[in-house]
Amino acid sequence: MIEEVPALVIGAGPAGLMAAEVLSAAGHPVVIAEAMPSPARKFLMAGKSGLNLTKDEPAQAFVARLQGGVAPAPVPGAPPGYFGEEELRAIVAGFGPAEVMDWARGLGVELFTGSTGRVFPIRMKASPLLRAWLARLGGQKVTLRTRWRWTGFGGGLAFDTPEGPRTIRAGVTVLALGGASWPRLGSDAAWVPWLREVGAGVAPFRPANMGFRVDWSPAMTPLQGAAVKGTRLSAGDLDSRGEWVITRGGIEGGAVYEISAVLRDGAEAGVDLMPDLDVGALAARLARPRGRLSVGNWLRRALRDPVKVALLLEWGRPLPVDAATLAARIKALPLRHAGPMGLERAISSAGGIEATALTRGLELRALPGIFAAGEMLDWEAPTGGYLLTACLATGHHAGLAAARHLRQRA
């Protein structure tokens, strides 16, 4: 038996839920099919220690942080009206920080903006926002079906369900199955061969917003789990003043994620251990007589942080003898790593449905009436509110386009 529905959304993460909200607000009953036992598992995990919804900054500055694999327009030979980087940025500018904040407040979620511009719910957690969101969707003729795993095409869209195999034919479908990071939370990229079979190009997935492996010396073992504060990381044209963490296998944390895309792609990285002192002032501090202090104790007195001293000794040897050269080393310490951590640990992924496979409305050219949103698309953005806002924005845009498609067919 084949079930006919007006609108189907596959995937109950932020992009899928937003597409369902837009479609249902336009008056269309919506079925959401979610493979996991409950919705938005990755969203909930991201909000465990503080849900960073967006970043309160001008739209143009915000969208400039969207980067990665989306093909820039124009592409020679691409069909007219295809989806490219300019379109992605326009989509997010149209549903950017201000709109996301208004949307959250509309759910009854109070927000605050931190000193860096990052926006959080006052209650910090993702779960209260998700409960309010699901309640709104339930009042807008949205039906959520969990443990419905999409298995491909075949006379419609086929699913494995607790009741056995089922097939749905929908007036419009929005695919929002996520990328390939944290597969245990549902984003396993099982959909890739099905789209390739129908002629939709999919770029290979790569880790994004990930940590990097470091082959630490035994001297770093006591510092596993230590937070690194008060530094500046730089790679390519990017830099970050946030915190990061020394782990058993490498480095992770917000400051690392901000530069991870260019670092993954081959840019050299450096660490300024003392970003609030210029080279001259630091050299003057280092030129003071050392007396009988050991090198380690002398550096602890100069840098005032044992974690910074450990990093200097790990990555900066042999240490220069003269104060000026040592100060320059401290201000530009090479960040030595052994490559990015894998997709299974990455916060997000780069790669996905290629730009030329999509219209500007995020409709698949090979499958009219089927749209895509979120991390399924070939783009990437750093954490800090950029990634989540862009997922919401593409879901919003796909929902609007799908609603227009239904109106035109009526």
C-alpha positions, 0 to 999 in steps of 0.5 A: 500500500502506498500512502499519499501525503501533501508534504514529507520531510525526511529528517527531524534535525533543525533544517528539517523541523524548520522546513516542516514549520514553514510548510505547515504555516502555509497550510499544508499537512506535513509528515516528518519521517525520522530514523532515530527514536527521537528527534534532533539528537545532534541538536540536543547534544550540541546544546548540552553545555549551552546552545549557541543559536547564532551570533549577533552581528551584521548579516554581511559579516555573518555570511562571510564566514560561510565557506567550503565546498559550495561552488562559486557562481558562475560555473562554466557550463552550469545550468541557469539558476543553479544554487551557488555560494552567492545564493547560499549567502543570500539565503542566510542573509535573509534568515540570519541572526536577527530572524533566528533570534526573533524566531526563538523569542516567538517560541517563548525562549529568552535569549542573551548575548555574550561578550563575543556576540554569541547568542544563547537561551537564558536557560542555556539548554537545547531541550526547552527550545525543542519542546516548545518547537515540537509543541508548535509543530504539533498544533500546525498539522505536523505529524512526527514518525520516529524509527522511520528509516528512509531506504531509497526510491521505489514507486515513491519514497521507501521506509523501514518502520516498526510496522514493516516496509512502507512507501510514501508518495508526497506532493513535495519532499524536503530531504534534511538527513544531515551530513556524515559527522557523528553517525551514531546520532543519525547522520550516516550519509546512507542517502548518498548512493541513492541520489548519485544513482538518479544523477544528483552529484554529491561531493565526498564528505570531509570532517569540519569543525573538528579537532586535530591529532597531535603526537604528544611527547610523554611530558604532555601527559599530565596536561590531558584535559587542560584548557588553553586560555589567553592565546590566539590561533591563526591559519591562513586568513583566519584567527581565533582568540577562544579557548581550546583543549589539550586532549590525549590524542590532540587538540579540540575546542572552539578556537581550533574549530574556527580555523579548522577548515583552512588548517585541514586544507593545508594552511600552516597554523601558529599560536600566539601564546601572549597576544596581549603583549607586543614582541618588544614588551615580551622581549623586555620581560624575557631579558630580565636576569634569570638567576638560579631559576631553571628554564621551566620556572623562568618561563613560568614566571615570564608567561605566567601560565604552566600550560603555555610553558608546556606548549612552548617546550613541546612545539618551540624547541630548540629554544632561542637563546636571545630574548628578542628571538625567543619573544618572536617564537612565543608570538608565532609558535608553530602548531604542529599536528598530524592531521584532522580527526575523523568524521566520527568525531567532527562536529559537522562535515564539508561535502554533500549535494553539489551546487549544480545539482540544485536550483536556487530554491534548493530543488534537486534538478534530477528529482522535481518536487524534492528539495534538500536543506541543511548539512546535506548540501555542499557547504560549511561554516564554523561553530559559534552560531554560524553553522546552526543558523545556516541549517535553519536558514536553508531549511526555511528557504527549502520550506518556502520553495516547497510551499510555492511548488505546491501552490503552483500545482494546485 
